[in-house]
Amino acid sequence: MKRTTACLGAFRRRVLEKAHKDICASTGLNFEWEPVKRGNAVVAVRFVFGGKKRSLLQKEKAATTQTKQTAASNRLFRAAVECAEAKGRVCAEQSNKPKVCEVCRRLEMVKI
C-alpha cells in the first residue's frame, strides 16, 4: 500500500507538476489539474483549462516589467544626479556612460 502511495507522489511531482510548469512557462496554454478520487484512491486526473488565469498571469508579468523599468529609471536618475554633483554642476566633458549624460542634459542638471 505504501509503495502505491509513493508512486503516486512521484508521478505527481515528476510528471504532472513538471509538465504543468513547463507548458505554462513556454506556451500561452494555461491549465490546472486536480486528482479525481474514489474513496482514498486517485482514479483519474481532471484538467481544467481557462482563460482567466492567463489574463491574471499577463497582468502580473506587466506589473513585474513595469517595476523593473521603474527601478532602472531610478538608478539612471540617481547616477546622473551623483555625476552632476561630483562635477559641481559644470560638465565640460561627457566622461560618464552615454545614458547618464543624456539624462543630465535632458533635465538640465549641468551647464555645458
N, C-alpha and C positions, 0 to 999 in steps of 0.2 A: 504494500500500500504506500509506503513512504517513497519507494522508487518511482511510482507513477506520479506522485505529487512533485517530486524533484524534477522529473522530466517535463511536467507542465510548466514549472517555474523557469526552467532552462529554455523551453520553447518560447515562453512569453518574453524573456529577457533577450535571448539571442536572435530570435526571428521577428516576432511581432513588433517589439519596441524599436529595434534597429531598423527594420523596414519602414516603419511609420516615420521615424526621424529622417531617414534618407529621402523618402518620397516627398515629404513636406518641405524639406530644405531645397531640393533640386527641381521641383516641379510646382505648378500652380494648383495641383490637386491636394486638397486638404480633407482629411477624414479622421474619424475617431473609431476605435474598436472597443468592444466590450464582450466579456465572456457570457455565453448563454449556459446557465446551469440547470441541471435537473437533480434536485437534492443538493448534495455537496459536490457532485461531479460536473465538470465542464464538458458539455456535449457538443458545443459549437462556438463559433466566434461570429459576432454580428459587426458589420462595418457600417458606419453612419457617415454619409457624405453630406456636406453642407457648404453653402457659400458664406454664411455669416462669419464663420471663423476666419475665412480668408480675408474678409474685409477688416476684421479686427487685427490680423497679423500685418496687413498693409498699413494700417494706421499706426501700429506700434513701430514698424520699420521707418515710416515717415517721421515719427517723433524722434526716433533714435538718430536719424540722419540730420534732422534739424538741430538736435542737441550737439552733435559733433561739429556741425558747421558753425554754430554759435561759439563753441569753445575755441575753434580755430581762429575765428574773427577776433575774439577777446585776446588770445595770445598774440596775434599780429598787432593789435592796437597797443597792448602793453609794451611790446618790443619797440614800436615806433615812439612811444612816449619816453621810454628809457633812453633811446638813442638821441632823441631831441634834447632831453635834459642833460645828457652827458656832453653834448656838443654846445651847450649854452644857447640853444635855440638858433644857432647860426651854423648852417651846413654848406660849406664851400665844396665839399666832395661827397659823393654818394658812396660811402665806404661800407654800407650795410647791405643786406640782401635786397634785391630789387623791389620785392613786395613791400618791405618795411619802408623804404624810401618813397615808394608810391603813396603809401598811407600818409606819411609826413607831408608830402606835397599837397595831396588832396585835401587834407584837413588844415593846411597852412600852419603847421606846428613850428616850422623853422623858416628863417629868412635865408634865401639863396643868394 
